[in-house]
Amino acid sequence: MVLDHQHEYPSQWKAIESISQKLSINHETLRVWVRRAETDAGERPGLTTDERARMRELERENKELRRANEMAGSGGGRKRPPSKLAVRDAELVVEIRRVYEENLFVYGADKIWAQLNREGIRVARCTVERLMRAEGLSGARRGKAFTITTHSDDRLSRPADFVERQCRAPAPDRLWVADLTYVKTHVGWVYVAFIIDVYSRMIVGWQASRSLRSDLAIDALEMAVWNRRRAGRSLDQLFHHSDMGVQYLSIRYSERLADDDIVASVGSKGDSFDNAMAESFNGLYKWELIYKQGPWRGLDDVEFATMTYVDWFNHRRRHGEITNDATYTTPAEAEADYYRQNHPAEEAITQ
């Protein structure tokens, strides 16, 4: 139904929201169905429903073959059965490919190894690395620098820099960082604004547009505030840090921050470390999604893919920089752990 009627809405996401309400189903469930239908139709990368069913069938056949070989033995001129190592490798390859595909084809050996062990599949990291190399699988690697999309205006007054390169926070909703990036499509540039919680790396707000208007940044801020307010979070101690882009120094943006008593912080001009966390995220976004799945048709295409990426990034992508001991966790798990330890009577809710 979404695919048939999405042309009647400004974007596919708007169609999903509207139709899910009419059908009384969760919009996230409908989004997953749409993505699966697009994969089955060959419009998006990934395993189709038939391919997944075939993979499960191959796993079953592999287990049956293993049992048959163990029963048959190695006598009577028969072919020597595969070794235990070969059988184990074949089983692991199926699991490695599954994790690789479920995580947008960007995980390297470290994260696949961590995810498999988290699921109870005990395997050595060197084994994962060996099998990935044999299968031609590799994680996403960032390379070139990116074009600046925020432009400063020395005539605009700007708030002080309260961060001063110390991009750390003791708890969620103490420090947000914001930045813009761009995506080339068949019909022109699409610009995407993100707001990230420094404590957990959670993407709390984002928005996409065909122009670098100030409303783009404001819409991302509106989403961030709405998400946190909906979850019952307090923004009383929140700082919002950005570079000197005119989008973030506009009067409307400053007023919107003031409406929620959010303290604005703006970095110094020409400082490559000024907003490093937000710029680093933009690099991840490019290499894990935009370059991997392009070329892109237009705004709707980028918007829907970004929505899917944000959900994966917040709830399933493993990060090694969140915890002090460098163990892998997700932004949602990091925030849930924080509220579990510091506010045990409250249930941690994440978007």
C-alpha positions in Angstrom: 0.0 0.0 0.0 2.9 2.4 0.8 4.6 1.7 -2.5 1.3 2.3 -4.4 0.4 5.5 -2.6 3.8 7.1 -1.7 3.5 9.5 -4.6 0.6 11.1 -2.9 2.8 12.2 0.1 5.8 14.6 0.3 8.1 11.6 1.2 8.0 7.9 1.7 8.3 8.4 5.5 5.3 10.6 5.5 3.4 7.9 3.7 4.5 5.3 6.2 3.4 7.5 9.1 0.0 8.2 7.6 -0.8 4.7 6.5 0.4 3.1 9.7 -2.0 5.2 11.7 -4.9 4.3 9.3 -4.0 0.6 9.7 -3.4 0.9 13.5 0.0 -0.6 13.3 3.4 0.6 14.5 5.1 2.8 11.9 8.4 1.0 12.5 6.8 -2.3 11.7 5.4 -0.9 8.5 8.8 0.6 7.6 10.5 -2.8 8.0 7.8 -4.4 5.7 8.4 -1.7 3.1 12.1 -2.2 3.2 11.7 -5.9 2.9 9.3 -5.4 -0.1 11.9 -3.1 -1.8 14.6 -5.6 -1.2 12.5 -8.4 -2.7 11.8 -6.1 -5.7 15.6 -5.5 -6.2 15.4 -1.8 -5.4 17.6 -2.1 -2.3 20.6 -4.2 -1.4 20.4 -7.2 0.9 18.9 -10.7 1.0 15.4 -11.2 -0.4 12.8 -13.2 1.5 13.4 -16.2 -0.8 17.2 -15.9 -0.3 16.8 -15.9 3.4 14.6 -18.9 3.3 17.2 -20.6 1.0 20.0 -19.8 3.5 18.0 -21.4 6.3 17.4 -24.4 4.1 21.2 -24.6 3.3 22.0 -24.5 7.0 19.6 -27.3 7.6 21.1 -29.4 4.7 24.6 -28.7 6.0 23.7 -30.0 9.4 22.1 -33.1 7.9 25.2 -33.7 5.7 27.4 -33.4 8.7 25.4 -36.0 10.6 25.4 -38.3 7.6 29.1 -38.1 7.2 29.7 -38.8 10.8 27.6 -41.9 10.5 29.0 -43.2 7.2 32.7 -43.1 8.3 35.6 -43.1 5.9 35.8 -46.7 4.6 34.9 -48.6 1.5 36.4 -46.3 -1.1 34.1 -43.5 -0.2 35.2 -39.9 -0.2 36.8 -38.7 2.9 34.3 -36.7 4.9 35.0 -33.0 5.6 37.0 -32.3 8.7 35.5 -30.8 11.8 37.3 -27.6 11.1 35.9 -27.4 7.5 32.3 -28.0 8.8 32.7 -25.5 11.5 34.1 -22.9 9.0 31.1 -23.5 6.7 28.7 -22.9 9.6 30.6 -19.7 10.7 30.6 -18.3 7.2 26.8 -18.4 7.2 26.7 -16.5 10.5 29.4 -14.0 9.5 27.5 -13.1 6.3 24.3 -12.7 8.2 25.8 -10.2 10.7 27.6 -8.5 7.8 24.4 -8.0 5.8 22.3 -7.1 8.8 24.7 -4.3 9.6 24.6 -2.5 6.2 27.7 -4.4 4.9 30.0 -2.1 6.9 31.2 -4.2 9.9 34.9 -5.4 10.0 36.3 -8.4 11.8 36.3 -6.7 15.2 32.6 -5.9 15.3 31.4 -9.1 13.7 33.5 -11.0 16.2 32.0 -9.0 19.1 28.4 -9.4 17.7 28.8 -13.2 17.2 30.1 -13.7 20.8 27.3 -11.5 22.1 24.8 -13.8 20.4 26.4 -16.8 22.1 28.4 -18.0 19.0 31.8 -18.5 20.5 34.6 -17.9 18.0 38.1 -16.4 18.0 38.7 -13.0 16.4 41.4 -14.5 14.2 39.0 -17.0 12.8 36.5 -14.3 11.9 39.3 -12.4 10.2 40.5 -15.4 8.3 37.0 -16.4 7.0 36.1 -12.8 6.1 39.3 -12.5 4.0 38.5 -15.8 2.3 35.0 -14.6 1.5 36.2 -11.2 0.3 34.3 -9.3 3.0 35.7 -6.1 4.5 34.5 -3.3 6.7 33.9 0.3 5.7 37.0 2.4 5.7 36.9 6.2 5.8 39.2 8.2 3.5 39.0 11.6 2.0 38.0 14.8 3.8 34.6 16.4 3.0 33.4 19.8 1.8 32.4 22.4 4.4 28.6 22.9 4.2 28.2 25.6 6.9 29.3 29.1 6.0 30.2 31.7 8.7 29.3 35.3 8.7 31.5 37.6 10.8 28.8 40.1 11.0 26.6 37.8 13.2 27.1 37.8 16.9 27.9 34.4 18.3 27.8 32.7 21.7 30.9 31.8 23.6 32.7 28.5 23.2 31.9 26.5 26.4 33.3 23.2 25.0 36.8 24.3 24.0 37.5 21.0 22.3 36.6 19.1 25.5 33.9 17.0 23.8 32.9 14.9 26.8 29.7 14.7 28.8 28.9 13.1 32.2 25.4 12.1 31.3 22.9 12.1 28.4 21.4 15.5 27.5 24.3 17.5 28.9 26.0 18.3 25.5 24.7 18.0 22.0 26.8 18.7 18.9 25.3 19.7 15.6 26.5 19.9 12.0 25.4 19.6 8.3 26.6 17.4 5.5 25.6 16.9 1.8 24.7 14.1 -0.6 24.9 14.3 -4.4 21.8 13.0 -6.2 20.6 12.7 -9.8 18.5 15.9 -9.3 21.0 18.0 -7.3 22.4 18.3 -3.8 20.6 17.1 -0.7 21.7 18.5 2.6 21.3 16.6 5.9 21.5 18.1 9.4 22.3 15.9 12.5 22.3 16.5 16.2 24.2 14.0 18.4 24.3 13.4 22.1 27.9 13.4 23.1 27.5 11.0 26.1 26.0 8.1 24.1 26.6 9.1 20.5 22.8 8.9 20.0 21.5 10.7 17.0 18.7 12.7 18.7 17.6 14.7 15.7 18.1 15.0 12.0 16.5 16.5 8.9 17.1 16.4 5.1 16.4 19.2 2.6 17.2 20.4 -0.9 18.6 23.7 0.4 20.9 25.0 3.1 18.2 27.1 4.7 18.1 27.8 8.4 14.9 25.8 8.7 16.9 22.7 7.9 18.9 23.0 11.2 15.8 24.2 13.1 13.8 21.1 12.0 16.6 18.8 13.2 16.6 20.7 16.6 12.8 20.4 16.8 13.1 16.6 16.3 15.8 16.3 19.0 13.8 18.3 21.6 10.6 16.4 20.8 12.3 13.0 21.1 13.8 13.9 24.5 10.7 15.5 25.8 8.6 12.5 24.7 10.9 10.3 26.7 10.5 12.4 29.8 14.0 13.8 29.7 15.1 17.1 31.3 17.0 19.5 29.2 17.8 21.9 32.1 21.5 21.3 32.0 21.9 21.0 28.2 24.6 22.8 26.1 24.2 22.8 22.3 27.6 23.1 20.4 28.0 23.9 16.7 30.5 25.6 14.4 30.1 29.2 13.1 27.6 28.3 10.3 25.0 31.0 9.6 22.3 28.3 10.1 23.3 27.9 13.7 23.9 31.7 14.4 20.5 32.8 12.9 18.1 34.6 15.2 15.4 32.0 14.8 17.8 29.2 15.8 19.0 31.1 18.8 15.5 31.8 19.9 14.5 28.2 19.5 17.4 27.2 21.8 16.3 29.8 24.3 12.7 28.6 24.3 13.9 25.4 26.0 16.7 27.1 28.1 19.4 25.3 26.1 22.7 27.0 26.3 24.3 27.7 22.9 28.0 27.2 22.4 29.9 28.0 19.2 33.4 27.0 18.3 36.2 29.2 17.0 36.6 30.0 13.3 39.0 27.9 11.2 39.6 25.2 13.9 39.6 21.7 12.5 39.0 20.3 16.0 36.2 22.7 16.7 33.3 20.3 16.2 35.3 17.1 15.7 32.6 14.6 17.0 29.9 15.9 14.6 32.3 16.0 11.7 33.5 12.5 12.5 29.9 11.3 12.4 29.4 12.9 9.0 32.3 10.9 7.8 30.8 7.6 9.1 27.4 8.5 7.5 29.1 9.0 4.2 31.2 5.9 4.2 28.7 3.5 5.9 25.6 4.6 3.9 26.0 7.2 1.2 29.0 5.8 -0.7 28.0 2.2 0.0 24.4 2.4 -1.4 24.6 5.2 -3.9 24.0 6.6 -6.5 20.9 8.4 -5.1 17.8 9.5 -7.1 16.8 12.5 -5.0 15.6 13.8 -1.6 13.0 11.0 -0.9 15.6 8.3 -1.6 18.2 9.9 0.8 15.6 10.7 3.4 14.3 7.1 3.7 17.8 5.6 3.7 18.9 8.0 6.4 15.9 7.2 8.5 16.9 3.5 8.3 20.5 4.3 9.0 19.7 6.4 12.1 17.6 3.6 13.5 20.4 1.1 13.0 23.1 3.5 14.3 21.2 4.2 17.5 20.0 0.7 18.3 22.2 -1.9 16.6 25.5 -0.4 15.5 28.3 -1.3 17.9 30.5 1.6 19.0 33.9 1.2 20.7 34.2 4.8 21.9 31.3 5.1 24.2 32.5 3.2 27.2 35.7 3.8 29.2 36.9 0.3 28.7 36.4 0.4 24.9 33.9 -2.5 24.9 31.4 -2.4 22.1 27.9 -1.1 22.9 25.1 0.8 21.1 23.9 4.3 22.0 20.6 3.0 23.2 22.3 0.5 25.5 24.6 3.1 26.8 21.7 5.4 27.8 19.7 2.5 29.2 22.7 1.5 31.3 23.2 5.0 32.6 19.6 5.4 33.7 19.6 1.9 35.2 22.6 2.7 37.4 21.7 6.3 38.2 17.9 6.3 38.2 16.9 2.7 39.0 13.3 3.6 39.7 12.9 5.0 36.2 12.7 3.0 33.0 15.2 4.3 30.4 13.3 5.1 27.2 15.2 5.7 24.0 13.9 6.7 20.6 
